[in-house]
Amino acid sequence: MFAQANTIAEKQFSRSQTETMILDRSDKFVVAAAFISFVFSVSLWFGILGEGNRDTAIFVGLWVPSILSLGLYGTITRRVR
C-alpha cells in the first residue's frame, strides 16, 4: 500500500518539476506594479527622491502585498471559469 502511494507521489512530483508556469499579460502587469511599488517605497525610506519620509514609505510598502493579493485573486477567479 505504501509503495503504491510512493509511486503516485513520485509521478506527481516528477510531473510538477517538468511543468513551467507561463505568466499571462495581466500577471506580468501585477508583478511589475508590485516591483515598482517596492522600489518607490525603498526610495522614500532612504530619501533617494528627496528628504526621506519613513511614514509614507511604510504606507507605500504596504501596497506590495495588496497588489499581489489582488493579482492572485484575479488569477484564481480567471482560471476557475
Contacts in CASP RR format, 6 or more apart in sequence:
PFRMAT RR
TARGET T0000
AUTHOR 0000-0000-0000
METHOD contacts of the structure
MODEL  1
MFAQANTIAEKQFSRSQTETMILDRSDKFVVAAAFISFVFSVSLWFGILG
EGNRDTAIFVGLWVPSILSLGLYGTITRRVR
23 31 0 8 1.000
24 75 0 8 1.000
26 71 0 8 1.000
26 74 0 8 1.000
26 75 0 8 1.000
26 78 0 8 1.000
27 71 0 8 1.000
27 75 0 8 1.000
30 67 0 8 1.000
30 68 0 8 1.000
30 70 0 8 1.000
30 71 0 8 1.000
31 68 0 8 1.000
33 67 0 8 1.000
34 63 0 8 1.000
34 64 0 8 1.000
34 67 0 8 1.000
34 68 0 8 1.000
37 60 0 8 1.000
37 61 0 8 1.000
37 63 0 8 1.000
37 64 0 8 1.000
37 67 0 8 1.000
38 61 0 8 1.000
38 64 0 8 1.000
40 60 0 8 1.000
41 57 0 8 1.000
41 58 0 8 1.000
41 60 0 8 1.000
41 61 0 8 1.000
41 63 0 8 1.000
41 64 0 8 1.000
42 48 0 8 1.000
42 57 0 8 1.000
43 49 0 8 1.000
44 52 0 8 1.000
44 53 0 8 1.000
44 54 0 8 1.000
44 56 0 8 1.000
44 57 0 8 1.000
44 60 0 8 1.000
45 52 0 8 1.000
45 54 0 8 1.000
45 57 0 8 1.000
45 58 0 8 1.000
46 52 0 8 1.000
47 53 0 8 1.000
END
